[in-house]
Structures are given as C-alpha cells and as structure tokens.
Amino acid sequence: MHFALVSNGSLLTLEQPDITVPWWSFTKTVLAAAALSLVRDGLIGLDDVVPEGPFTLRQLLRHEAGLADYGELADYHAAVSRHEASWPAAEMLQRLDAARLRYAPGDGWRYSNVGYLYIARLIERVTGLALEEALTQRVLSPLGLSRVRLATKRGDLDGVKMGAAASYDPGWVYHGLLVGSLADAALCLDRLLGGDLLPQALLREMQTVRTLGGPMAGRPWVAPGYGLGLMQGTVEGGLTLSGHTGAGPGSVVAVYRCVDGGRTASCAVFREGGEEGAVEAQVVRHLMSAALD
C-alpha cells in the first residue's frame, strides 16, 4: 500500500512518491472542478439543462440525473476481464439503453459514470478543447500540477502501476482516466478545496451533499453523502472527509481531505488489489494521525 499525506498545505509524508497510478474515479473530482470553472466564468449555469437532458449540470455532478451506469452490464465486465478493446461510446450507450431514465431527474440518486461522460463532453463542447487540454488549462495547471495526464489508449498506461490489469484499455473509463502520482492527487484535492481556483460560493455548492443513508458495511463511512464530484461525510473517529474513492481492475485509490479546527490534511492511498473499505480505512488512519499531531 502506498500513500501521500499533505498537512496544512505542505507535502508531509510519502511512501514511494514517484510511482504513477490510475486515479480512477478521483478523475470525477477534477471533471467537476473543470465544470464548475465554466460556471465561475459564466459559460454555463449549474441549473441549466444540458443538451443530453432533461437533466441539469448540478444533477449530473451529484448523480441525480436518473441515468443508469454501464457497470450494471454483465457484458461490460466480461469484456474487461477478457482484456478486450473498449466499445465505442455510442455502442455502450445503446447496450445500456442510456436514453431511458431510471427515475425523474432530482427524484433519486444512482451512481452513474455515464453522467460524467456527459460532463466530459460538456467541458469539451463549451471550451472547444480536447478533454486533456481543457482539464490542464482549467484545473491542473492553475493548481500547479504538471505531471498529471489523461490515458486514452493502452500505451498511455506504460509505466503506470496497474496491478493485475497491465493490459487494461483505459477507453473503458468513458469519462476519461487521469493518471499521476499520489503526491499530485493529494495536492490536487488540497489546493482545490483550500485554494482560490473556485470562489467560496462554488466550493460551498461543491460540498453541499445529498445524504445517502447510514453506516456502510465494510467501509468507514458513518454518514455518507455525495456533493458535486465529491464523496463527503462523517467517518468512524468523527472526522468529516471530502474527496473520492476510485476502483478499477487491479487496484483502488482513495483521496480525501479533512478540516479539524485550524488544521487541514489531505491523504491519497493506493493499493493493488484489495477492497475500497480497506483503502478508505487507511486514509482515515493517516488523517486521524495528522489531526492529532
């Protein structure tokens, strides 16, 4: 297990800092930040209906749009396990019957990677840029991160620690898969939530959550919730964490930040194999240690 810890804005502790790892669904937090930068600049409104609608950007960001997820398809898991090339996005959407909403937008909650595919397309459409360039210009460069990149084909994962999934096609992550170091992941979240990339009003919107119920079996969440590209809630030990967990074939990554009085800490943990709950528990342990120091 590898980790990076940032305390009060400074990189404090690293274990194997130079490894490059898949950020999996922590990519959603970066996508959300880019989308909110468009809101900041008056290019779109949070409650504007998007062309793929009848749902809004806010509903997409918070998984309230009524969309299904391709992770529900048995054929998807079978194809990934056979190391096949990813389907074209149009084929995936057709197989999923993605145009059929599973509930009225705003009336429920259902985690959906398809919603973040639509967000990625929105970012490209509004900026007129390819996704990697848009994320670099709007989020990564302003946060001082120059080594994070978007993996779109198998060769882009050369040198990336992929565990048992060395032949994985990153095209299966339809909203895009960022890869970078754990140090950059922790710094990205810390600078995003603690800096001035987004105005305070939008940071408050980002961290306004839909509560998702009580404790989660096998995971440290006591009161989980989901904001705009952020998993957020109270965990065992009493801290409130904001960030994202991501899992894919062969590995899990979890990146979270906490505020405790005047102290802040952000932690990124990566593990080959294993379960989301075990990796999240390691994040909690490191953040609790930072909060108590």
C-alpha positions as a printed Julia matrix, in Angstrom:
293×3 Matrix{Float64}:
   0.0     0.0     0.0
   1.32    3.44   -0.97
   0.29    6.84    0.36
   0.95   10.57    0.33
  -0.05   12.99    3.09
  -0.39   16.77    2.91
  -0.74   18.72    6.17
  -1.61   22.42    6.28
  -0.77   22.74    2.61
   2.67   21.1     2.74
   3.61   17.64    1.49
   4.44   15.88    4.73
   4.79   12.15    4.24
   5.35    9.97    1.2
   5.74    6.28    0.61
   7.14    5.62   -2.87
   6.21    9.09   -4.11
   7.4     8.58   -7.68
   5.0     5.82   -8.69
   2.34    6.75  -11.23
  -1.12    5.33  -10.54
  -4.57    5.43  -12.14
  -6.76    8.0   -10.45
  -9.89    6.01  -11.4
 -12.95    7.89  -10.13
 -10.94   10.62   -8.45
 -10.97   11.85  -12.06
 -14.6    12.81  -11.38
 -13.48   15.4    -8.84
 -11.22   17.01  -11.46
 -14.03   16.91  -14.03
 -16.34   18.56  -11.5
 -13.77   21.28  -10.82
 -13.46   21.96  -14.56
 -17.23   22.11  -14.97
 -17.53   24.48  -12.01
 -14.84   26.7   -13.55
 -17.22   27.08  -16.51
 -19.92   28.14  -14.06
 -17.45   30.55  -12.43
 -16.79   32.14  -15.81
 -20.47   32.47  -16.69
 -20.29   29.98  -19.57
 -22.98   27.7   -18.12
 -25.26   27.65  -15.09
 -25.37   24.87  -12.53
 -29.1    24.56  -13.06
 -29.05   24.86  -16.84
 -30.43   21.83  -18.66
 -27.67   20.21  -20.71
 -28.15   19.09  -24.34
 -28.21   15.42  -23.3
 -31.03   16.41  -20.84
 -33.74   16.76  -19.49
 -31.33   16.99  -16.53
 -29.1    19.81  -15.32
 -25.37   20.1   -14.74
 -25.95   20.02  -10.98
 -27.95   16.8   -11.29
 -25.21   15.21  -13.4
 -22.49   16.22  -10.96
 -24.43   14.84   -7.98
 -25.66   11.62   -9.69
 -29.27   12.76   -9.52
 -29.99   12.81  -13.27
 -31.81    9.45  -13.45
 -29.12    7.78  -15.56
 -28.07    4.15  -15.37
 -24.44    3.02  -15.28
 -22.61    0.68  -17.63
 -21.16   -1.11  -14.61
 -24.57   -2.8   -14.45
 -23.89   -4.64  -17.72
 -22.6    -8.19  -17.37
 -21.19   -7.98  -20.92
 -19.08   -4.98  -19.87
 -17.43   -6.88  -17.02
 -16.91   -9.93  -19.23
 -15.25   -7.87  -21.96
 -12.94   -6.11  -19.49
 -11.95   -9.44  -17.9
 -11.06  -10.78  -21.36
  -8.81   -7.72  -21.93
 -10.86   -6.65  -24.94
 -10.74   -3.21  -26.52
 -13.37   -0.84  -25.22
 -16.63   -0.43  -27.1
 -17.28    2.86  -28.87
 -19.23    5.17  -26.57
 -22.28    5.05  -28.84
 -22.35    1.26  -28.61
 -22.04    1.36  -24.82
 -24.92    3.83  -24.57
 -27.06    1.67  -26.87
 -26.33   -1.5   -24.9
 -27.28    0.3   -21.69
 -30.41    1.9   -23.17
 -28.99    5.06  -21.63
 -31.66    7.35  -23.07
 -34.24    5.7   -20.8
 -34.07    7.48  -17.47
 -34.48    5.22  -14.43
 -36.19    7.96  -12.38
 -37.19   11.58  -12.87
 -34.16   13.9   -12.55
 -33.79   15.13   -8.98
 -36.11   12.45   -7.55
 -33.44    9.89   -6.68
 -29.76    9.02   -6.58
 -27.86    6.47   -8.64
 -24.12    6.49   -9.23
 -23.52    6.86  -12.95
 -20.31    7.01  -14.95
 -22.49    7.89  -17.94
 -23.37   11.18  -16.24
 -19.67   12.04  -16.06
 -19.21   11.08  -19.72
 -21.8    13.76  -20.46
 -19.9    16.2   -18.22
 -16.67   15.47  -20.1
 -18.47   16.14  -23.38
 -19.92   19.35  -21.97
 -16.43   20.57  -20.99
 -15.12   19.85  -24.49
 -18.14   21.47  -26.15
 -18.07   24.68  -24.11
 -14.28   25.15  -24.18
 -13.73   23.96  -27.75
 -10.78   21.95  -26.44
  -9.95   18.26  -26.21
 -10.61   16.98  -22.7
  -6.97   16.69  -21.6
  -6.19   20.23  -22.73
  -9.33   21.58  -21.06
  -8.55   19.85  -17.74
  -4.94   21.05  -17.91
  -5.86   24.66  -18.63
  -8.78   24.93  -16.21
  -7.68   22.79  -13.25
  -4.3    21.09  -13.32
  -2.03   23.96  -14.37
  -3.72   26.52  -12.08
  -3.21   24.07   -9.2
   0.49   23.7   -10.06
   0.28   20.1   -11.32
   2.28   19.49  -14.48
   2.73   15.71  -14.49
  -0.88   14.54  -14.5
  -2.12   13.25  -17.84
  -5.13   11.62  -19.46
  -4.78    7.99  -20.54
  -6.83    7.2   -23.63
  -5.11    4.12  -25.08
  -3.21    1.12  -23.73
   0.19    2.63  -24.45
  -0.66    5.58  -22.21
  -0.55    3.18  -19.24
   3.08    2.19  -19.81
   4.87    2.85  -16.53
   1.59    3.17  -14.62
   1.16    0.81  -11.66
  -1.86   -1.24  -12.78
  -1.59   -4.37  -10.63
  -3.13   -7.36  -12.37
  -4.62   -5.16  -15.11
  -1.47   -4.41  -17.13
  -3.3    -4.89  -20.45
  -6.31   -2.75  -19.49
  -7.78   -0.43  -22.13
  -8.39    2.97  -20.47
 -11.12    3.59  -23.03
 -13.38    1.58  -20.71
 -13.42    4.65  -18.45
 -15.73    6.61  -20.7
 -15.43    9.91  -18.84
 -11.62    9.76  -19.02
  -8.91    8.31  -16.82
  -6.31   10.6   -15.3
  -3.01    9.11  -14.17
  -0.48   10.72  -11.88
   1.39   10.38   -8.62
  -0.23   10.04   -5.22
   1.5    13.25   -4.16
  -0.16   15.09   -7.03
  -3.54   13.55   -6.15
  -3.3    14.73   -2.54
  -2.06   18.17   -3.59
  -4.77   18.45   -6.24
  -7.56   17.94   -3.71
  -5.9    20.05   -1.03
  -5.34   23.01   -3.35
  -8.79   22.69   -4.93
 -10.73   22.74   -1.66
  -8.36   25.04    0.2
  -7.42   27.48   -2.55
  -8.94   30.09   -4.82
  -9.39   28.19   -8.09
 -13.13   28.37   -7.4
 -14.88   31.12   -5.45
 -16.11   30.24   -1.98
 -19.74   30.16   -3.12
 -18.97   27.42   -5.64
 -16.85   25.5    -3.15
 -19.85   25.53   -0.81
 -22.05   24.24   -3.65
 -19.49   21.54   -4.38
 -19.62   20.38   -0.75
 -23.41   20.53   -0.39
 -24.29   16.85   -0.33
 -27.18   14.54   -0.83
 -27.17   12.3     2.25
 -27.05    8.63    1.27
 -28.14    6.93    4.48
 -26.4     5.41    7.46
 -23.21    3.4     8.01
 -21.83    1.38    5.09
 -20.94   -2.23    5.79
 -17.22   -2.9     5.43
 -16.38    0.78    4.94
 -15.59    3.54    7.45
 -18.5     5.81    6.46
 -20.94    6.61    9.29
 -22.98    9.23    7.41
 -22.03    9.16    3.71
 -23.13   11.76    1.19
 -22.35   12.94   -2.33
 -21.8    16.53   -3.45
 -20.66   17.85   -6.83
 -17.96   15.37   -7.79
 -17.17   14.7    -4.14
 -17.89   11.87   -1.77
 -18.32   13.56    1.59
 -19.47   12.57    5.06
 -18.58   11.57    8.58
 -16.37    8.54    9.15
 -15.5     6.39   12.16
 -13.47    8.55   14.54
 -15.63   11.63   13.92
 -13.8    13.33   11.05
 -15.69   14.66    8.04
 -13.93   13.75    4.8
 -14.31   15.22    1.31
 -12.79   13.58   -1.74
 -13.3    10.47   -3.84
 -12.6     6.75   -3.91
 -11.9     5.03   -7.2
 -11.67    1.36   -8.09
 -10.83   -0.44  -11.28
  -9.41   -3.78  -12.37
  -6.39   -4.49  -10.2
  -6.34   -1.51   -7.84
  -8.09    1.01   -5.6
  -7.26    4.66   -4.9
  -8.8     6.94   -2.27
  -8.09   10.68   -1.97
  -9.63   12.69    0.88
  -9.25   15.96    2.79
 -10.38   16.87    6.28
 -10.53   20.1     8.25
 -10.09   19.93   12.02
 -10.23   23.32   13.65
  -7.47   25.37   12.07
  -5.67   22.33   10.68
  -6.15   20.69    7.31
  -4.84   17.44    5.92
  -5.23   15.57    2.64
  -4.27   11.97    2.01
  -4.08    9.74   -1.07
  -3.74    5.96   -0.67
  -3.27    3.4    -3.45
  -3.37   -0.36   -3.2
  -3.08   -3.09   -5.79
  -5.98   -5.46   -5.3
  -7.9    -5.12   -2.06
 -11.22   -3.53   -1.24
 -12.41    0.07   -1.21
 -13.19   -0.09    2.51
  -9.67   -1.21    3.44
  -8.08    1.61    1.43
 -10.5     4.19    2.85
  -9.7     2.93    6.36
  -6.02    3.63    5.71
  -6.9     7.18    4.62
  -8.85    7.66    7.85
  -5.93    6.34    9.91
  -3.45    8.74    8.28
  -5.8    11.71    8.55
  -6.57   10.95   12.18
  -2.85   10.85   12.89
  -2.36   14.2    11.13
  -5.29   15.75   13.02
  -3.91   14.62   16.37
  -0.29   15.65   15.79
